[in-house]
Amino acid sequence: MPSDPPALNRISVLGSTGSIGTSCLDVIEAHGSRLQATALTAHRSWEPLARQCQRTKPRFAVLADPATQKLIGGNAFPRETEVWFGPEGVERISSHPDVDTVVCGIVGAAGLRGAWAAIESGKRVAIANKETLVVAGPLVMNLAAKTGAPLIPVDSEHSAVFQAMLSGRRRDLKRIVLTASGGPFRGWSRDRLEQEATIARALAHPTWQMGPKITIDSATMMNKALEIIEARWLFDLDADQIAAVIHPQSIVHSFVEFLDGSVLAQLSPPDMKLPIQYALTYPERWAGTSPTMDWTRAHQLDFLPPDLDAFPALALGFEVAKRGGTCGAVLNAANEVAVQRFLDGSLKFTEIPQACGDILKGHNFDAQPSLAELLRLDDWARKEMQRWKSSLSN
């Protein structure tokens, strides 16, 4: 089990200008006597990063895109903050001796480098970047076992599973059930998605406020597919020990079912600050900054089976969780480019899982790849997705 957090928990927030990063800073500021933002990173959003640094006065800031160095004015960052440029800076602050905890909030496969450096140096890692485990789950978990780096999940679903599993013995677990809001197209048929799923509609998530990539993933249910793969490695489960259910209210964040039929769940209003705070304070629980359940009024909790015909991305998640090997790296890379093509208008919504499935089938599968092979296939899958021919080009 992870050790108690230090008296003053010095934190690196990777991807501090994203939705996870901004919520993380809210939590840190709410507990300023015990949590400290020591380092913040962004890719090229230097102005939001500079504003965050002016507010929190971290020791370090990193802009992973070195071209941003030419854009920044002399007084943008506070004097207390040392600013680094280039992707190697993310790795440096992830392994820095003056950092206790690394929050991995960089979206996509780009977050792997920082997470790997943090785990390699034995840091406490609050892992919000599901792609790290999707791409290289067995390698990441083996590295964490070797270095003793505690991995605490930040995704609300995996945090719920993590918390519920503390109440029972690991050998008594039967399966976990991840909940999904269903996104903006919940209840839509495949035919309706084919005709009416626009970019604007796909970005209008009914529950969560997230960046465009994760919002589109939620609409296709690829986000749940990636979470299934992540859970496979994070909790050392077989693929058939993982299920998914549609839960529109997003109050029950996941279930754990035990051999005797008991089911434990974690409930809270949808707000990412709660799982972020728990990852920073575990095993302690501090007074929260998130909304709490109002048990003086009536609540309705609905649970529906997912429609695999309308949302075939979910089936890809189960397939990849079962096969392992190189499949996660290929699916994730293909999906990242497919989402961007959809947002650019060169791919239909329903073609996202179709194209990802085609590229997954077409790759040379390796059951036990090296990290170098996974990175090579990540690049290969991205190029294949760029070449994939959409009906929009006819």
Disulfide bonds with the S-S distance in Angstrom:
none
